[in-house]
Structure formats: structure tokens, C-alpha cells
Amino acid sequence: MPQPLKPPPLRTGDSIRVLSLGSPVEEDHLRKGCDELTRLGYTPKFDRAQTLARHGFFAGSAAERSTALREALSDPSARAIFCARGGYGSNYLLDCLTAPPTPWKIFVGASDITSLQIFLWQKFHCVTFYGPMVATNFDRGPSASHGYDSESLTRALTQSERGWSLALHAESLFPGIAEGVLLGGCLTLIETALGTPWQLDTRGAILVLEDLLMKPYQVDRALMHLIQAGSLRGLAGIILGEFPQCDPPPGGETVKDVARRIFQPLGIPVVWGAPVGHTSRAMLTLPLGVSARLSAEGSARLEILEPACAP
């Protein structure tokens, strides 16, 4: 496997470009999120016309969002790109990235942004960060409901000398210890990458899977699609999110029941209910594309075995 392309770490005072790459955002949430980034010691910048644009259910046309992404990637004054929110639409931008974006910089997002993160990993082996977004998490604040976890954010974006360990605050469905490259994100977007040139290669990986607003049978269908496509063959371990608003009909199987039934034959460590992606708790920041060790014994933990940022 080629060496992952890692960004320089984020330092106090660094400039952060805020982009809307999926669905539109509300200005008050965007400004509250930027205020929080400022409180953390960074300098958030956004183009109001781009970030607050509305074009149907997109934050501007595909051409406008593609241009904004390319400009942010090539902006020498910006050390990082933070997504304003997810929603839907980042899959329209993949064709605009035809070469490894160098120098690479910190790229943070979740939910629909999974499409870009998968593409960047499969095409260029870029390390990205599955973490809080400006208008949907930073606006709530640290340790708040639907907010962000400040410790994992700081370690992921600023640590460049060694790895670190974090509690997953999750339940062990199937115990064990696994090592592999940490990959994944939103289940729906991982599934929709099947059959594309950037289909996620999960062999030997610790795979993060999370989503919301799915019926348990829809989660079952998506997981079976991944299994039948061979995408879960050779996994080292699995980290599942909370799957909020995925309630079953009375007496029906829950998403946890589905996960237990489908993953049990794999014989690998699996944890359930980590506050990643769509979560009502403070969202963890996970570096995608780095080596990690999952401990699904007792209190589930994830050890990041190498820094996600280059020295």
C-alpha cells in the first residue's frame, strides 16, 4: 500500500477555510460555529456567497462548489478545510479532483462528505478526518449534545509525533482486539460507492459504519449489499455508530439486533454505539487512513498507532 498523504498539523492562529460542499446551511449556525473555531484559537474564513448559497437542495451548483473546493485546496494561506455541513451533494464534486492535491491539508467532515473522503483515499491515499462540522457541531460547542469532543479533535489535528488512545464510549458486541487501517464513514455513502472506480477497499481495515433515519431493514439491506459485493471480506474489526432515528416497528428487530446477526459470522471484534458521525452526543474526531488498534474488550477503546499529521 502506498504511504498515506498526511497534512501538516493545525497550530494556533492557522487559517481554516469553511466550505459548503453538500446542502445549504443557515447563517446563524455557520457564524456560531466560526465563533467557536475563533475561540479555539484559529482563524476561520468563508466566502459568504459560496457558503450560504442555495441551489435546490444543494449549496450552490456543482460547478460553484467544485471551484470552491479547488480554490481552497490550492490556497497557500489556509492550513485546513472544514466542511460547514453534510446533507447531500458532495458526490457531484469528485470529477473535479484529477490529481493529488499537494500540499495536502487537513480536511474535516462527516455524513455526505464520506463520498469525498472515500474518493480522496482510494485515488490519492489522502488522510482525512471524520469529525465535527462548522454549522452542525461546532455551533453547539464542546462536550454538548450534538456538539464535538474537544480532546479527540485536538489530538487528531495537532498531534504529529506519536499516536494516541481514545475511549469509544461504546458497547462491545463481539469481543477481541484488531489492528488495521481506520476507514469508513456514513453507511449509505459507502454503499453508493460500490461499482465505482473509487469503491472503498476495506481489506484488513477497521471499518467505521454509521448513519441515521434508516429503518432496521434498510440497514440490513445495505449491510447485505456490502457483504454480497465482497466489501466486508477480510475486515479486521468494525466500529458502529448510534444509528439515531432508526427505530423499529413495535416488536421488530433493532439496528443493533441486525448488526449482531449479520456480523456474528465474520468472527471479528465489533463495537456498537460510538459517538461518531450522526450522534446526539459530543462527536468524536477520527483520522481516516491511519493504522489503529480496536479493543472490544471491557470498555471499548481505539488506539491510533501513528500520527495523522506529518511532522
C-alpha positions as CSV (number, residue, x, y, z in Angstrom):
1,M,0.0,0.0,0.0
2,P,1.4,3.5,-0.8
3,Q,2.3,5.7,2.1
4,P,-0.7,7.8,3.2
5,L,-0.6,11.5,2.3
6,K,-0.7,13.3,5.6
7,P,-1.3,17.0,6.2
8,P,0.8,19.3,8.4
9,P,-0.8,19.8,11.9
10,L,-3.0,22.6,12.9
11,R,-1.4,25.3,15.0
12,T,-2.8,28.3,17.0
13,G,-3.7,31.1,14.6
14,D,-3.9,29.0,11.5
15,S,-6.4,29.9,8.9
16,I,-9.3,27.5,8.2
17,R,-11.4,27.6,5.0
18,V,-15.0,26.8,5.7
19,L,-16.9,25.3,2.7
20,S,-20.4,24.2,1.9
21,L,-20.0,21.2,-0.3
22,G,-23.3,19.5,0.2
23,S,-26.6,21.0,1.3
24,P,-27.3,24.7,2.2
25,V,-26.6,26.0,5.7
26,E,-28.2,28.5,8.0
27,E,-26.2,31.7,8.5
28,D,-26.7,31.8,12.3
29,H,-25.4,28.3,12.8
30,L,-22.4,29.0,10.5
31,R,-21.4,32.1,12.4
32,K,-21.8,30.4,15.8
33,G,-19.6,27.6,14.5
34,C,-17.0,30.1,13.2
35,D,-17.1,31.9,16.6
36,E,-16.2,28.6,18.3
37,L,-13.3,28.0,15.9
38,T,-12.1,31.5,16.8
39,R,-12.4,30.7,20.5
40,L,-10.2,27.7,19.9
41,G,-7.5,30.0,18.5
42,Y,-8.0,29.5,14.8
43,T,-8.9,31.9,12.0
44,P,-12.0,30.7,10.1
45,K,-12.6,32.2,6.7
46,F,-15.5,31.7,4.3
47,D,-16.9,33.3,1.2
48,R,-20.4,34.3,2.2
49,A,-21.8,33.9,-1.4
50,Q,-20.4,30.4,-1.7
51,T,-21.0,29.1,1.9
52,L,-24.6,30.4,2.1
53,A,-25.6,29.6,-1.5
54,R,-28.8,27.8,-2.3
55,H,-29.4,25.9,-5.5
56,G,-32.3,23.5,-5.0
57,F,-31.2,21.1,-2.2
58,F,-27.5,22.0,-2.9
59,A,-25.3,24.7,-1.5
60,G,-24.8,26.2,-5.0
61,S,-24.3,24.5,-8.4
62,A,-21.9,21.6,-8.8
63,A,-19.6,23.9,-10.8
64,E,-19.6,26.6,-8.0
65,R,-18.9,24.0,-5.3
66,S,-16.2,22.4,-7.3
67,T,-14.5,25.7,-7.9
68,A,-14.7,26.5,-4.2
69,L,-13.1,23.2,-3.3
70,R,-10.3,23.5,-5.8
71,E,-9.5,27.1,-4.7
72,A,-9.5,26.1,-1.0
73,L,-7.1,23.1,-1.7
74,S,-4.7,25.4,-3.6
75,D,-5.0,28.4,-1.1
76,P,-1.5,28.7,0.4
77,S,-2.8,30.7,3.3
78,A,-5.3,28.0,4.5
79,R,-3.9,25.2,6.7
80,A,-7.3,23.3,6.8
81,I,-10.7,22.9,5.2
82,F,-13.6,22.3,7.5
83,C,-17.0,21.5,6.0
84,A,-20.0,23.6,7.0
85,R,-22.3,20.6,7.0
86,G,-23.2,17.4,5.1
87,G,-26.7,16.9,3.7
88,Y,-26.3,15.8,0.1
89,G,-24.2,16.7,-3.0
90,S,-20.5,16.1,-2.4
91,N,-20.6,13.2,-4.9
92,Y,-21.0,15.8,-7.7
93,L,-17.5,17.1,-7.0
94,L,-15.4,14.0,-7.5
95,D,-14.7,14.6,-11.1
96,C,-13.1,18.0,-10.3
97,L,-10.2,16.2,-8.5
98,T,-7.9,14.8,-11.1
99,A,-4.5,14.9,-9.4
100,P,-3.2,14.5,-5.8
101,P,-3.9,17.8,-4.0
102,T,-0.5,19.0,-2.9
103,P,0.5,20.1,-0.5
104,W,-2.2,18.2,1.3
105,K,-4.0,19.9,4.2
106,I,-6.4,19.0,6.9
107,F,-9.9,18.1,5.6
108,V,-12.7,17.6,8.2
109,G,-16.2,16.5,7.5
110,A,-18.8,13.7,8.0
111,S,-22.1,12.4,6.7
112,D,-22.4,13.1,3.0
113,I,-18.7,14.2,3.0
114,T,-17.9,10.5,3.1
115,S,-18.1,10.5,-0.7
116,L,-15.2,12.9,-0.9
117,Q,-13.3,11.1,1.8
118,I,-13.6,7.7,0.1
119,F,-12.5,9.2,-3.2
120,L,-9.5,11.0,-1.7
121,W,-8.4,7.9,0.0
122,Q,-8.9,5.5,-2.9
123,K,-7.4,7.8,-5.6
124,F,-4.7,9.6,-3.7
125,H,-4.3,7.9,-0.3
126,C,-5.1,11.2,1.5
127,V,-5.6,11.1,5.3
128,T,-8.9,12.9,6.2
129,F,-10.8,13.4,9.4
130,Y,-14.3,12.1,10.1
131,G,-15.3,14.7,12.5
132,P,-17.5,17.7,13.5
133,M,-18.7,20.3,11.0
134,V,-19.0,24.0,11.5
135,A,-22.7,24.6,11.2
136,T,-23.9,21.3,12.8
137,N,-21.4,20.6,15.6
138,F,-19.0,23.4,16.3
139,D,-22.1,25.7,16.7
140,R,-23.2,23.6,19.6
141,G,-19.9,23.8,21.4
142,P,-17.6,21.3,23.2
143,S,-19.0,18.3,25.1
144,A,-22.5,19.5,24.3
145,S,-25.3,17.4,22.8
146,H,-24.8,17.3,19.0
147,G,-21.5,19.2,19.7
148,Y,-18.0,18.0,19.5
149,D,-15.4,16.2,21.6
150,S,-12.5,18.6,22.1
151,E,-9.9,16.1,23.2
152,S,-10.1,13.8,20.1
153,L,-10.3,16.9,17.8
154,T,-7.2,18.4,19.3
155,R,-5.2,15.1,19.3
156,A,-6.3,14.3,15.7
157,L,-5.5,17.7,14.2
158,T,-2.4,18.7,16.1
159,Q,-0.5,15.5,17.1
160,S,2.4,14.9,14.8
161,E,4.9,13.0,16.8
162,R,3.0,9.9,18.1
163,G,-0.4,8.2,18.2
164,W,-3.0,8.4,21.0
165,S,-5.8,6.4,22.5
166,L,-9.5,7.3,23.0
167,A,-12.4,5.8,24.7
168,L,-15.2,4.9,22.3
169,H,-18.0,5.1,24.9
170,A,-19.4,2.1,23.1
171,E,-20.6,-1.4,23.8
172,S,-18.7,-4.5,22.7
173,L,-21.0,-6.7,20.6
174,F,-18.2,-9.2,19.8
175,P,-15.0,-9.0,21.9
176,G,-11.5,-9.1,20.6
177,I,-8.6,-6.9,19.5
178,A,-8.0,-5.9,15.9
179,E,-5.4,-3.9,14.1
180,G,-5.8,-2.2,10.7
181,V,-6.2,1.0,8.7
182,L,-9.1,3.0,10.0
183,L,-11.6,3.7,7.2
184,G,-15.3,4.2,6.7
185,G,-18.0,6.8,7.5
186,C,-21.6,7.0,6.6
187,L,-23.1,3.7,5.6
188,T,-25.3,5.0,2.7
189,L,-22.3,6.7,1.0
190,I,-20.1,3.7,1.4
191,E,-22.7,1.6,-0.2
192,T,-23.3,4.0,-3.1
193,A,-19.5,3.8,-3.9
194,L,-19.9,0.2,-4.8
195,G,-19.2,-0.4,-8.5
196,T,-17.4,2.9,-8.9
197,P,-13.6,3.2,-9.6
198,W,-13.3,4.6,-6.0
199,Q,-15.2,1.7,-4.3
200,L,-13.7,1.6,-0.8
201,D,-11.1,-1.2,-0.3
202,T,-11.7,-2.4,3.2
203,R,-9.4,-5.5,3.3
204,G,-7.7,-5.5,6.6
205,A,-9.4,-2.4,7.8
206,I,-11.1,-1.3,10.9
207,L,-14.3,0.0,9.4
208,V,-16.5,2.8,10.8
209,L,-20.2,2.5,9.9
210,E,-22.8,4.9,11.0
211,D,-26.0,6.6,9.6
212,L,-29.4,7.9,10.6
213,L,-33.1,7.9,9.5
214,M,-32.9,4.3,8.3
215,K,-35.4,1.6,9.2
216,P,-33.6,-1.5,10.6
217,Y,-34.5,-3.5,7.4
218,Q,-32.8,-0.7,5.3
219,V,-29.7,-1.1,7.4
220,D,-29.9,-4.8,6.9
221,R,-30.3,-4.4,3.1
222,A,-27.3,-2.0,2.9
223,L,-25.1,-4.4,5.0
224,M,-26.1,-7.4,2.9
225,H,-25.3,-5.4,-0.2
226,L,-21.8,-4.8,1.1
227,I,-21.4,-8.4,2.1
228,Q,-22.6,-9.8,-1.2
229,A,-20.4,-7.3,-3.1
230,G,-17.4,-8.7,-1.1
231,S,-16.7,-5.3,0.6
232,L,-16.7,-6.8,4.1
233,R,-14.4,-9.7,3.2
234,G,-11.2,-9.6,5.2
235,L,-12.2,-6.9,7.6
236,A,-10.2,-6.7,10.9
237,G,-12.9,-5.0,13.0
238,I,-16.0,-2.8,13.0
239,I,-17.0,0.4,14.9
240,L,-20.7,1.1,14.7
241,G,-22.3,4.4,15.5
242,E,-25.5,5.1,17.3
243,F,-27.9,4.9,14.3
244,P,-30.3,7.6,15.7
245,Q,-33.9,7.8,14.4
246,C,-33.7,4.2,13.2
247,D,-36.4,2.8,15.4
248,P,-38.1,-0.5,14.5
249,P,-41.8,-1.1,14.4
250,P,-43.2,-2.5,17.7
251,G,-41.7,-5.9,18.4
252,G,-39.3,-5.7,15.4
253,E,-35.6,-6.1,15.2
254,T,-33.5,-3.1,16.2
255,V,-30.4,-2.0,14.2
256,K,-28.3,-3.5,17.0
257,D,-30.1,-6.8,16.5
258,V,-29.4,-6.6,12.8
259,A,-25.7,-5.9,13.4
260,R,-25.4,-8.7,15.8
261,R,-27.0,-11.2,13.4
262,I,-25.1,-10.1,10.3
263,F,-21.7,-9.6,11.8
264,Q,-21.6,-12.6,14.1
265,P,-20.4,-15.0,11.3
266,L,-17.5,-12.7,10.5
267,G,-15.7,-13.6,13.7
268,I,-14.1,-10.2,14.2
269,P,-14.3,-7.6,17.0
270,V,-17.4,-5.3,16.7
271,V,-18.4,-2.4,18.9
272,W,-21.8,-0.7,18.9
273,G,-22.9,2.9,19.7
274,A,-19.8,5.0,19.4
275,P,-20.5,8.8,19.1
276,V,-19.3,9.2,15.6
277,G,-21.0,11.0,12.7
278,H,-24.7,11.3,13.4
279,T,-24.8,11.3,17.2
280,S,-26.7,13.0,19.9
281,R,-23.5,13.1,22.0
282,A,-20.3,15.1,21.5
283,M,-18.9,13.9,18.2
284,L,-15.5,12.2,18.2
285,T,-12.9,13.1,15.5
286,L,-11.4,10.0,13.8
287,P,-8.5,10.1,11.4
288,L,-9.2,8.0,8.3
289,G,-6.3,6.3,6.6
290,V,-4.0,5.7,9.6
291,S,-3.1,2.5,11.4
292,A,-5.2,1.8,14.5
293,R,-5.9,-0.9,17.1
294,L,-9.5,-1.6,18.2
295,S,-10.0,-3.1,21.7
296,A,-13.6,-4.5,22.0
297,E,-13.0,-5.9,25.5
298,G,-14.5,-4.2,28.5
299,S,-14.6,-0.5,27.9
300,A,-14.1,-0.3,24.1
301,R,-11.1,1.8,23.1
302,L,-9.4,2.8,19.9
303,E,-5.7,3.3,19.8
304,I,-4.4,5.5,16.9
305,L,-1.0,3.9,16.3
306,E,0.6,6.7,14.2
307,P,0.1,10.4,14.0
308,A,-2.5,11.6,11.4
309,C,-0.4,14.7,10.7
310,A,3.0,14.9,9.3
311,P,5.9,16.2,11.5
